[in-house]
Amino acid sequence: MGDDLPDLAVMRQVGLAIAVADADEAVRGVAHMTTRAPGGRGAVREAIEWILKAQGRWDDLVQKY
């Protein structure tokens, strides 16, 4: 996950680059996904939920609670 210009180099190399909603425009431009939530306001949780749902693991994890 990234939000600012120093994150660009790594984001270009990873398999899944995620930007937070209030990230710099260049960062959002290289991201595979951009969260709806801004940084510090639930963006990481949103990204984790998105990944777990894509893996088909979300429902099983939620049932534990």
C-alpha positions as CSV (number, residue, x, y, z in Angstrom):
1,M,0.0,0.0,0.0
2,G,1.2,3.5,-0.8
3,D,0.2,7.1,-0.7
4,D,3.1,9.2,-1.8
5,L,5.9,9.5,-4.4
6,P,8.5,7.4,-2.5
7,D,6.2,4.5,-2.7
8,L,6.1,4.4,-6.5
9,A,9.3,2.3,-7.0
10,V,8.1,-0.5,-4.8
11,M,4.5,-0.3,-6.1
12,R,5.8,-0.8,-9.7
13,Q,7.5,-4.0,-8.6
14,V,4.9,-5.8,-6.5
15,G,2.1,-8.1,-7.7
16,L,-0.7,-6.1,-6.1
17,A,-0.2,-2.4,-5.6
18,I,-2.8,-0.6,-3.6
19,A,-3.2,3.1,-3.1
20,V,-5.3,4.8,-0.4
21,A,-8.1,7.2,-1.5
22,D,-6.1,10.3,-0.7
23,A,-2.9,9.1,-2.3
24,D,-1.0,11.3,-4.7
25,E,-2.4,11.1,-8.3
26,A,0.8,9.4,-9.6
27,V,0.5,6.7,-6.9
28,R,-3.2,6.1,-7.7
29,G,-2.1,5.8,-11.4
30,V,0.1,2.8,-10.8
31,A,-2.1,1.1,-8.3
32,H,-4.1,-2.0,-9.2
33,M,-6.7,-1.0,-6.6
34,T,-7.5,2.3,-4.8
35,T,-9.4,2.2,-1.6
36,R,-12.4,4.3,-0.9
37,A,-11.1,5.1,2.5
38,P,-8.3,7.6,3.0
39,G,-5.1,6.7,4.8
40,G,-5.5,6.4,8.5
41,R,-9.3,6.0,8.1
42,G,-9.8,2.3,7.4
43,A,-7.9,1.9,4.1
44,V,-5.8,-1.0,5.3
45,R,-8.8,-2.8,6.7
46,E,-10.7,-2.2,3.4
47,A,-7.8,-3.7,1.4
48,I,-7.5,-6.7,3.6
49,E,-11.2,-7.4,3.3
50,W,-11.0,-7.0,-0.5
51,I,-8.1,-9.5,-0.6
52,L,-9.8,-12.1,1.7
53,K,-13.0,-11.9,-0.3
54,A,-11.1,-12.4,-3.6
55,Q,-9.4,-15.5,-2.0
56,G,-12.8,-16.8,-0.9
57,R,-11.8,-16.7,2.8
58,W,-13.9,-13.8,4.1
59,D,-17.1,-15.7,5.0
60,D,-15.2,-18.3,7.0
61,L,-13.3,-15.7,9.0
62,V,-16.4,-13.6,9.7
63,Q,-18.2,-16.6,11.1
64,K,-15.6,-16.8,13.9
65,Y,-17.0,-13.6,15.3
